[in-house]
Amino acid sequence: MKQRFVATVLMVLAAAVVFPLLAAGQQQYRPPDGPAPRSASGKVDFSGVWQKPYVPDLTKDGKDFKGLAELPFTPWGDAEWKKYDAAEGDYTGSCLPFGMTRSVNTPEPMQIMQSDTYFAFLFEQNSWFTVAPIDGREHRKGIPTWFGDSVGHWEGDTLVIDTVNFNGKTRLDTIGHPHSDQLHVIQRFARPDRGHISHEMIIDDPKTFTKPWKSTRTLTLRTDWEMMEYSCEENNKSLWEGRIKVPKYRP
């Protein structure tokens, strides 16, 4: 008992020292100042490792995020939302791809790699990535996918990433707001200074919503971060031990 008491005291003392140091380390970080960098061709360069605000619920405002309190559901969309129950099988519990919007909404870092031809989203969440041509080409026509088909174009210094052709098997956010395979996502990226991205996401899905709606967020450049490997499949005991159900999709 005495040894256990001493061990507990030491743990408490260690926590009292370490946690404030960790908090202080977080508070000391300041993103770099100065104007937004540009590529050799003169375009705004969004490359870097970015801290995204965690947005588990697109209807709730948070730090560096502004959502929409009341989503304009169609009767179909409202029914899909009301019957959703993560305990009955959320697809992420089976390590299936999060999809574009839910990946943007996760708390893990995102790295952007950009050239004059391509814009790549590298999500630390499960090490997923998706690449968008930004040279003005049209959408490809192919099999619907988890992340959809993305293309980009410039509107002045704002880069617009347009994504369609989703398979309809994902959710918009952690809490489970629905969408259909008619989802059309428009993301607008602007870089007001070196350390930040102003990001706007427009959701257009006529099967699920009566009109398009948007959310806005601020991304912060993290020059002190590097991307790490993330593997959901490697240790998902909850799935194979039966605590998480495999999701069922309608044909």
ZIZIGI-V756605 format. One record per residue. PHI is phi in whole degrees, 0 to 359 (999 if undefined). OMEGA is omega as a letter, one per 20 degrees, with the letter a starting at -180 (* if undefined). D_FIRST is the distance of its C-alpha to the first C-alpha in Angstrom with 1 decimal. Layout:
phi = {PHI/PHI}
omega = {OMEGA/OMEGA}
d_first = {D_FIRST/D_FIRST}
//
This chain:
phi = {999/297/296/295/297/297/298/296/299/297/296/297/296/297/296/296/271/287/299/299/294/296/298/296/297/294/289/284/292/229/295/295/270/109/287/296/289/231/283/298/275/96/280/300/255/265/300/145/263/241/270/261/291/283/236/287/219/292/265/248/291/207/298/63/215/229/252/237/296/240/282/277/291/281/304/295/296/295/294/297/291/290/269/290/217/300/294/271/121/278/299/291/293/263/65/280/301/292/90/297/292/290/291/297/274/285/280/288/297/226/258/250/238/224/231/290/250/227/232/249/269/248/269/294/305/58/56/276/214/211/239/242/296/237/258/90/289/277/297/281/248/202/290/302/230/294/263/75/251/248/225/225/208/260/237/67/267/260/264/250/253/248/231/223/65/275/274/76/258/249/235/288/207/296/289/106/301/273/209/245/284/269/302/230/249/242/246/243/249/230/237/293/205/295/268/218/239/267/241/238/241/253/255/231/211/295/281/259/230/283/201/295/214/223/228/230/210/245/258/245/291/246/287/262/249/234/290/242/288/223/233/290/296/297/219/274/296/297/285/279/263/91/280/246/268/289/293/252/250/285/293}
omega = {a/a/r/r/r/r/r/r/r/r/r/r/r/r/a/r/a/a/r/r/r/r/r/r/r/a/a/a/r/r/a/r/r/a/r/r/r/r/r/r/r/r/r/a/a/a/r/r/a/r/r/r/r/a/r/a/a/r/a/r/r/r/r/a/r/a/r/a/a/r/a/a/r/r/r/a/a/r/r/a/a/a/a/r/a/a/r/r/r/a/a/r/r/r/r/a/a/a/a/a/a/r/r/a/a/a/a/a/r/r/r/r/a/r/r/a/a/r/a/r/r/a/r/r/r/r/r/r/r/a/r/r/a/a/r/a/a/r/r/r/a/a/r/a/a/a/r/r/a/r/a/r/a/r/a/r/r/r/a/r/a/a/r/r/r/r/r/a/a/r/a/a/a/a/r/r/a/r/r/r/r/a/r/a/r/r/a/a/r/a/a/r/a/a/a/r/r/a/r/r/r/r/r/a/a/r/a/a/a/r/r/r/a/r/r/a/r/r/a/r/r/r/a/a/r/r/r/r/r/r/r/a/a/a/a/a/a/r/a/r/r/r/r/r/r/a/r/a/r/r/*}
d_first = {0.0/3.8/5.5/5.1/6.1/8.6/9.8/10.5/12.3/14.3/15.3/16.6/18.4/19.9/21.1/22.6/24.6/25.5/26.6/29.1/30.5/31.0/32.7/34.8/35.9/37.0/38.9/40.6/42.5/46.1/48.5/51.6/54.6/58.2/60.5/59.8/60.6/63.6/64.5/67.6/69.6/68.7/66.3/63.0/60.3/57.0/55.3/51.7/48.0/47.6/44.8/45.7/44.5/42.3/44.5/42.9/45.6/49.1/49.9/47.2/47.8/45.1/44.8/47.8/48.9/51.5/51.9/54.2/52.9/55.2/56.1/59.7/59.1/62.0/61.7/60.5/57.9/56.6/56.3/54.4/52.0/51.4/50.8/48.3/44.8/42.5/40.5/43.8/43.9/43.9/45.5/43.0/40.3/42.6/42.8/46.4/48.0/47.2/50.9/52.4/51.4/47.8/47.3/48.7/46.3/43.1/40.7/40.9/43.5/47.1/49.3/53.1/55.6/59.2/62.6/66.1/66.0/62.4/59.4/56.1/52.9/49.9/47.0/43.5/42.6/42.8/45.2/48.2/51.4/54.8/58.0/60.8/64.3/65.4/69.0/70.5/70.7/70.6/67.8/67.8/68.5/66.2/63.4/61.1/57.7/54.2/54.8/58.5/61.4/61.3/64.2/64.6/67.3/67.6/68.8/69.4/66.0/64.1/63.0/63.2/61.4/62.8/61.0/62.4/62.4/58.9/58.0/56.6/53.3/51.0/49.8/50.5/46.9/43.3/43.9/46.8/50.1/52.8/55.8/58.5/60.3/62.8/60.2/61.7/59.4/60.9/58.7/60.2/58.7/59.8/58.4/59.2/57.7/55.9/52.4/52.8/54.3/55.7/55.3/57.1/56.6/59.3/58.8/62.0/61.8/64.7/63.2/59.9/61.0/64.3/64.5/62.8/59.9/57.8/54.6/54.2/51.4/50.9/49.5/48.2/48.9/45.8/47.0/43.4/42.5/43.3/43.4/40.7/40.9/39.7/39.7/38.9/40.1/37.8/34.6/35.7/33.5/34.2/37.9/37.8/34.9/37.1/35.3/38.2/41.8/44.7/47.1/50.4/53.5/56.8/59.8}
//
